[in-house]
């Protein structure tokens, strides 16, 4: 993680290297912005798959640890989503709901939106266009 501060908004760039330090092909890029004091946006670009699931989990865990009441994942630039990443998203959404928070997912891809609808994750996660 590389911390950066711009105009009072905390931003973190998360690389998707494994926690064991082994290199692997970059498949997703994560940034996190705290908006006001109660909402955090995690922006994701690229592919959310088994190779980026740990980095996604770390980004969501860090956002949750800040105590935000709204956690929004901006996945408008995501080009691929597999079941591993779906599990990470669902677990975070469930944790947010348990503590009275809200998990939102911005999804621009019709094919990814279809997957979310077919797996009924769209009933747990608040989807935004």
C-alpha positions as CSV (number, residue, x, y, z in Angstrom):
1,X,0.0,0.0,0.0
2,X,1.2,3.4,-0.9
3,X,-0.3,6.3,1.2
4,X,-1.1,9.6,-0.5
5,X,-3.1,12.6,0.6
6,X,-4.8,15.0,-1.8
7,X,-6.9,17.9,-0.6
8,X,-7.8,16.2,2.7
9,X,-9.1,13.1,1.1
10,X,-7.1,10.0,2.0
11,X,-6.2,7.8,-1.0
12,X,-4.5,4.5,-1.0
13,X,-3.3,2.6,-4.0
14,X,-3.3,-1.1,-3.4
15,X,-1.2,-3.4,-5.6
16,X,-2.4,-6.9,-6.0
17,X,0.9,-8.7,-5.1
18,X,0.2,-11.7,-3.0
19,X,0.6,-11.5,0.8
20,X,3.5,-13.9,0.6
21,X,5.4,-11.5,-1.7
22,X,5.3,-13.7,-4.8
23,X,5.0,-11.6,-7.9
24,X,2.0,-12.2,-10.3
25,X,0.5,-10.5,-13.2
26,X,-1.4,-7.3,-12.3
27,X,-5.1,-7.9,-12.9
28,X,-6.7,-5.1,-10.9
29,X,-5.9,-1.8,-9.4
30,X,-7.6,-0.4,-6.2
31,X,-7.8,3.1,-4.8
32,X,-9.7,4.2,-1.7
33,X,-11.2,7.6,-1.1
34,X,-12.9,8.7,2.1
35,X,-15.7,11.0,1.3
36,X,-17.0,13.0,4.3
37,X,-16.5,11.0,7.4
38,X,-19.1,8.3,6.9
39,X,-18.6,7.1,3.3
40,X,-15.7,5.4,1.7
41,X,-15.3,4.6,-2.0
42,X,-13.0,1.8,-3.2
43,X,-12.4,2.2,-7.0
44,X,-11.5,-0.9,-8.9
45,X,-10.1,-1.1,-12.4
46,X,-9.3,-4.3,-14.3
47,X,-10.2,-7.9,-13.5
48,X,-11.6,-9.2,-10.2
49,X,-10.6,-12.8,-10.1
50,X,-8.6,-15.3,-7.9
51,X,-5.4,-13.3,-8.6
52,X,-6.8,-10.1,-7.2
53,X,-9.2,-11.4,-4.6
54,X,-6.7,-11.0,-1.7
55,X,-6.0,-7.4,-2.7
56,X,-9.8,-6.7,-3.0
57,X,-10.3,-8.3,0.5
58,X,-7.5,-6.1,1.9
59,X,-8.9,-2.9,0.4
60,X,-12.5,-3.7,1.7
61,X,-11.2,-4.7,5.1
62,X,-9.2,-1.4,5.4
63,X,-12.3,0.6,4.4
64,X,-14.5,-1.2,6.9
65,X,-11.8,-0.7,9.6
66,X,-12.3,3.1,9.2
67,X,-15.8,2.7,10.5
68,X,-17.6,4.0,7.5
69,X,-21.4,3.7,7.4
70,X,-21.4,3.5,3.6
71,X,-18.9,1.4,1.6
72,X,-19.2,1.9,-2.1
73,X,-17.2,-0.2,-4.6
74,X,-16.9,1.6,-7.9
75,X,-16.5,-1.3,-10.3
76,X,-17.6,0.6,-13.4
77,X,-14.2,-0.2,-15.0
78,X,-14.1,-3.8,-14.0
79,X,-13.8,-6.1,-17.1
80,X,-14.1,-9.5,-15.5
81,X,-15.6,-10.9,-12.3
82,X,-15.2,-14.5,-11.0
83,X,-16.8,-16.4,-8.1
84,X,-13.8,-15.7,-5.8
85,X,-14.3,-12.0,-6.1
86,X,-18.0,-12.4,-5.7
87,X,-17.5,-14.2,-2.4
88,X,-15.2,-11.3,-1.2
89,X,-17.8,-8.7,-2.2
90,X,-20.7,-10.7,-0.5
91,X,-18.7,-11.2,2.7
92,X,-18.0,-7.5,3.0
93,X,-21.6,-6.6,2.2
94,X,-22.8,-9.0,5.0
95,X,-20.4,-7.5,7.5
96,X,-21.5,-4.0,6.6
97,X,-25.2,-5.0,7.0
98,X,-24.5,-6.7,10.4
99,X,-23.2,-3.4,11.8
100,X,-26.0,-1.4,10.3
101,X,-23.9,-0.1,7.4
102,X,-24.6,-0.1,3.7
103,X,-22.6,-1.7,0.9
104,X,-23.0,-0.3,-2.6
105,X,-21.6,-1.6,-5.9
106,X,-21.3,0.6,-9.0
107,X,-21.5,-1.7,-12.0
108,X,-21.3,-0.5,-15.5
109,X,-21.0,-3.8,-17.4
110,X,-24.2,-5.4,-18.5
111,X,-22.6,-8.9,-18.4
112,X,-21.3,-8.4,-14.8
113,X,-24.7,-7.0,-13.8
114,X,-26.3,-10.1,-15.2
115,X,-24.0,-12.3,-13.1
116,X,-24.9,-10.3,-10.0
117,X,-28.6,-10.8,-10.8
118,X,-28.3,-14.5,-11.6
119,X,-26.4,-15.2,-8.4
120,X,-28.9,-13.1,-6.4
121,X,-26.1,-11.0,-5.0
122,X,-28.1,-8.1,-6.3
123,X,-30.5,-8.8,-3.4
124,X,-27.8,-8.3,-0.8
125,X,-25.7,-5.7,-2.4
126,X,-27.1,-2.3,-3.3
127,X,-26.4,-1.9,-7.1
128,X,-25.9,1.5,-8.6
129,X,-25.9,2.1,-12.3
